[in-house]
């Protein structure tokens, strides 16, 4: 079904030099209270000016695309990421930037996935949402949306200031694949423990320019639309049993595991545990070592308890987030459908190095 795109601030369109396409996916942002139903229900987002008349005062063109199926972000799937990537590609030459309205629960997963799927991106893609629905008096939706639009439209010398996938929330602009949701009851929902904020929005928007991706206008956008879902997350805890570990690493068709380890990448040294991981590696399963600590960094071999992981072929994830690690696995495995030794070595190399600013070198 084709998408309908409408202009939401017609006053600005005639003299505007910048255009933003807003893609509405659903989530808390677009809920209003329905007295007859006695509950929050999705509202017709095409009437966004009724809720946000401030949009008429912005001096750039804003268009709105509502996805055919509006979903709660808990129902987010790789197929929706593919749909988003295709929408951006299809409209890439028409619009200067993109804002995606998204539920908060899986926003960091979507931002991470898109950062890997949109190869050669040279335009802003800003994800934002709200902790309280737009129909609630104290909603944070207005500020988040309007500032995300301003950041998406911001240029300097006719170049976008932030030509990458980002999350904007509660006055902070974060690199998308460095973000993590940390709060469900406060407005400061997202953090980026291992990478500086890209901007802080107060009276003015102050950009942290040394940490923003460089604008590369000669790149051609290429999207990766094949993602391999045969991955999982294995979070370690004291007392984890052999039966649990083996049931996970021996899942049929499994191709990748994000191993959430302790501290700097440490794990048990029990023989059964190491044998289970080695058996998976020998079968071609990629194991990606990620620290459970929000501000952690994996340094395999620093301690004896991580030296064994290095020896059996587990790949260090350095300071990558779990959200970025699992989506990076999906995208890379989708690019390498074969599972031979040459492909495995190539994938291990790509996993261990940053490909979209998601981890430190």
C-alpha positions in Angstrom: 0.0 0.0 0.0 1.5 3.4 -1.0 2.1 5.9 1.8 0.3 9.2 2.0 2.5 12.2 2.6 0.9 15.4 3.8 2.3 18.9 4.4 1.7 19.9 8.0 3.1 23.5 8.0 1.9 25.0 4.7 2.9 28.6 5.8 6.5 27.7 5.7 6.7 25.8 2.4 7.0 28.7 -0.1 10.3 30.2 1.1 11.8 27.2 2.9 15.3 26.1 2.0 15.1 23.0 4.2 12.6 20.1 4.2 12.0 17.5 6.9 10.0 14.3 6.4 8.4 13.1 9.7 7.7 9.4 9.8 5.2 8.4 12.5 5.4 4.8 13.7 3.3 4.9 16.8 4.1 4.7 20.5 3.2 6.8 23.5 3.7 10.1 21.7 0.5 9.9 19.6 -2.0 9.0 22.4 -4.8 11.2 23.6 -7.5 10.7 26.3 -10.8 9.6 25.0 -13.5 10.5 27.5 -16.1 8.1 26.1 -13.6 5.2 26.2 -12.1 6.3 29.5 -8.6 5.5 28.3 -5.8 6.7 26.1 -6.2 6.0 22.4 -4.2 6.8 19.2 -5.2 10.0 17.6 -5.3 10.9 13.9 -1.8 12.1 13.5 -2.6 14.0 10.3 -4.3 16.5 12.6 -1.0 17.2 14.4 -1.4 20.9 14.0 -4.4 20.8 16.3 -2.1 19.6 19.1 1.0 21.4 18.0 0.1 24.8 16.4 3.7 25.8 17.1 4.7 23.9 13.9 3.3 26.7 11.8 6.0 29.0 13.2 8.9 26.9 12.1 10.7 28.3 9.0 11.3 25.0 7.2 9.0 22.6 5.3 7.6 19.7 7.3 5.8 16.8 5.7 4.2 13.8 7.5 4.1 10.2 6.6 2.1 7.9 8.8 3.1 4.2 8.4 0.3 1.9 7.3 0.4 0.0 10.5 0.8 2.0 13.7 2.5 -0.1 16.5 3.6 0.0 20.0 7.3 -0.1 20.1 7.2 -3.3 22.1 6.0 -4.9 18.8 9.0 -3.5 16.8 10.5 -6.1 14.4 13.3 -6.2 11.8 10.7 -6.0 9.1 9.7 -2.5 10.4 13.3 -1.4 10.3 13.5 -2.5 6.7 10.3 -0.6 6.0 11.8 2.5 7.6 15.1 2.2 5.7 13.2 1.8 2.4 11.0 4.9 3.2 14.2 6.9 3.8 15.8 5.7 0.6 12.7 6.3 -1.5 12.5 9.9 -0.2 16.2 10.6 0.2 16.5 13.0 -2.8 13.3 14.8 -2.0 13.9 15.7 1.7 16.9 17.1 3.5 16.4 15.3 6.7 14.1 12.8 8.6 12.5 12.6 12.0 11.1 9.3 13.2 8.4 9.4 15.9 8.9 6.1 17.8 8.0 4.5 21.1 10.7 4.7 23.7 11.0 1.0 24.7 12.8 -0.1 21.6 14.0 3.3 20.2 17.7 2.6 20.8 17.3 -0.8 19.0 15.8 0.9 16.0 18.3 3.8 16.0 21.2 1.2 16.2 19.7 -0.9 13.4 19.2 2.0 11.1 22.8 3.3 11.7 24.0 0.0 10.2 21.4 -0.4 7.5 21.8 3.1 6.1 25.3 2.9 4.6 26.6 6.1 3.2 24.1 8.3 5.1 24.8 12.0 4.7 21.6 13.5 6.2 20.1 13.7 9.7 17.8 10.9 10.9 16.5 11.9 14.3 14.4 9.5 16.4 12.3 11.0 19.2 9.2 10.2 21.2 7.7 10.9 24.6 7.3 9.5 28.1 3.8 11.1 28.4 1.3 11.1 25.5 0.8 14.3 23.6 -2.8 14.4 24.9 -1.6 14.8 28.5 -1.1 18.3 29.9 2.5 17.7 31.2 3.6 15.8 28.1 7.2 16.0 27.0 6.1 15.3 23.5 6.0 18.9 22.3 9.5 19.9 23.3 11.0 16.6 22.1 9.3 16.8 18.7 9.9 20.5 18.0 13.6 20.4 19.0 14.1 17.2 17.1 12.7 19.0 14.0 15.0 22.0 14.6 18.1 19.7 14.9 17.1 17.8 11.8 16.7 21.1 9.8 19.9 22.7 11.2 22.5 23.5 8.6 25.8 25.3 8.4 27.2 26.5 5.1 24.3 24.7 3.5 25.4 21.4 5.1 23.5 19.4 7.8 25.1 19.8 11.2 24.2 16.3 12.3 24.4 13.9 9.3 23.8 10.7 11.2 21.2 8.6 13.0 20.5 10.1 16.4 18.1 9.9 19.4 16.9 13.2 20.7 15.2 13.2 24.2 14.8 15.5 27.1 17.3 18.2 25.9 20.0 15.7 24.8 21.0 14.6 21.4 22.7 11.2 21.4 24.4 9.1 18.7 21.7 6.5 18.0 23.9 3.4 18.3 25.4 4.7 21.6 22.1 5.2 23.3 20.3 3.1 25.9 16.9 3.6 27.6 17.6 3.9 31.3 14.3 5.4 32.7 10.7 4.5 32.5 9.3 7.0 35.0 11.5 10.1 34.5 11.7 12.3 31.4 15.5 11.8 31.0 14.8 8.4 29.5 18.0 7.9 27.5 21.7 7.9 28.2 25.0 7.5 26.3 27.5 6.3 28.9 30.3 5.5 26.6 30.1 8.4 24.1 29.6 12.2 24.7 26.3 13.8 23.9 26.2 15.3 20.4 24.2 18.3 21.5 22.5 19.9 24.5 19.4 21.9 24.0 18.8 24.7 26.4 18.1 28.3 25.5 20.2 27.6 22.5 21.2 24.2 20.9 24.9 23.7 21.6 26.5 21.1 19.3 29.4 19.0 20.4 31.0 19.2 17.0 34.2 17.1 17.5 32.0 14.1 18.2 29.5 14.4 15.4 30.1 12.3 12.2 31.7 14.2 9.4 29.5 15.3 6.5 30.5 13.3 3.5 28.4 14.6 0.5 30.0 12.3 -2.1 28.6 9.2 -0.6 25.7 7.3 -2.2 23.1 5.9 0.2 22.9 2.1 0.2 20.5 0.3 2.4 20.9 -3.2 3.8 17.5 -4.8 3.9 18.4 -8.4 4.8 18.7 -9.0 8.5 19.3 -12.4 10.1 17.1 -12.9 13.2 18.9 -16.1 14.2 20.7 -14.3 17.1 20.2 -14.2 20.8 21.5 -12.6 24.1 23.0 -14.7 26.8 23.3 -12.7 30.0 25.5 -14.3 32.6 24.7 -14.4 36.3 26.2 -16.2 39.3 24.8 -19.7 39.4 23.9 -19.9 35.7 23.6 -23.6 35.0 25.1 -25.8 32.3 21.7 -26.8 31.1 20.7 -23.2 30.6 23.8 -22.2 28.7 23.8 -25.4 26.5 20.1 -24.9 25.7 20.9 -21.4 24.4 24.2 -22.1 22.5 22.7 -25.2 20.9 19.6 -23.5 19.4 19.1 -24.9 15.9 20.0 -22.4 13.2 21.7 -20.0 15.7 24.3 -17.8 14.1 25.2 -15.2 16.7 25.2 -14.6 20.4 25.6 -11.4 22.3 27.3 -12.6 25.5 26.7 -10.1 28.4 29.6 -10.7 30.7 30.7 -9.2 34.0 32.8 -6.0 34.3 35.6 -5.8 31.7 34.4 -8.9 29.8 34.8 -11.6 32.5 33.0 -14.9 32.6 33.1 -18.2 34.6 36.1 -20.4 33.9 34.2 -23.7 34.4 35.2 -26.3 31.9 31.7 -27.1 30.9 31.0 -23.3 30.2 34.1 -22.8 28.0 33.4 -26.1 26.2 29.9 -25.0 25.4 31.0 -21.7 24.0 33.9 -23.3 22.1 31.6 -25.8 20.6 29.3 -23.0 19.3 32.3 -21.1 17.9 33.5 -24.3 16.1 30.1 -24.6 14.5 30.4 -21.1 13.1 28.4 -19.2 15.7 29.7 -15.7 16.3 29.9 -14.8 20.0 30.1 -11.1 20.8 31.4 -10.2 24.3 29.6 -7.1 25.7 29.9 -5.8 29.3 26.8 -5.8 31.5 27.9 -2.4 32.9 26.3 0.6 31.3 29.6 2.4 31.3 31.7 -0.7 30.8 34.3 -1.7 28.3 35.3 -5.3 27.4 39.1 -5.8 27.6 39.5 -9.5 26.9 42.7 -10.9 28.4 43.0 -8.3 31.1 41.9 -10.8 33.6 42.4 -14.5 33.7 38.6 -14.9 33.6 38.4 -13.3 30.1 41.6 -14.7 28.7 39.9 -18.0 27.9 37.2 -16.3 25.9 39.8 -14.7 23.7 41.5 -18.0 23.2 38.4 -19.8 22.0 37.4 -17.1 19.5 34.9 -14.9 21.3 35.0 -11.4 19.7 35.4 -8.4 22.0 32.7 -5.8 21.8 34.8 -3.1 23.5 32.3 -0.4 24.7 29.4 -1.2 22.5 25.8 -1.3 23.9 23.7 -4.5 23.9 21.2 -2.8 21.5 24.0 -2.0 19.0 25.6 -5.4 19.4 22.5 -7.4 18.6 21.4 -5.2 15.7 25.0 -5.2 14.3 25.0 -9.0 14.4 21.6 -9.1 12.5 22.8 -6.7 9.8 26.3 -8.3 9.3 24.9 -11.8 9.3 22.3 -10.7 6.7 25.1 -9.5 4.5 26.9 -12.9 4.7 24.2 -15.6 4.2 26.9 -18.3 3.8 28.5 -19.7 6.9 32.0 -20.8 5.6 35.3 -20.2 7.3 36.1 -17.3 5.1 32.8 -15.6 5.8 33.2 -16.3 9.6 36.6 -14.6 9.7 35.4 -11.6 7.7 32.5 -11.2 10.1 34.7 -11.5 13.2 36.8 -8.7 11.8 33.8 -6.5 11.1 32.3 -7.2 14.5 35.6 -6.2 16.3 35.8 -2.8 14.6 33.5 0.3 14.4 31.5 0.5 11.2 29.1 3.3 12.1 30.6 4.9 15.2 29.0 2.3 17.5 32.2 1.4 19.4 35.6 2.7 20.2 38.4 1.3 18.0 
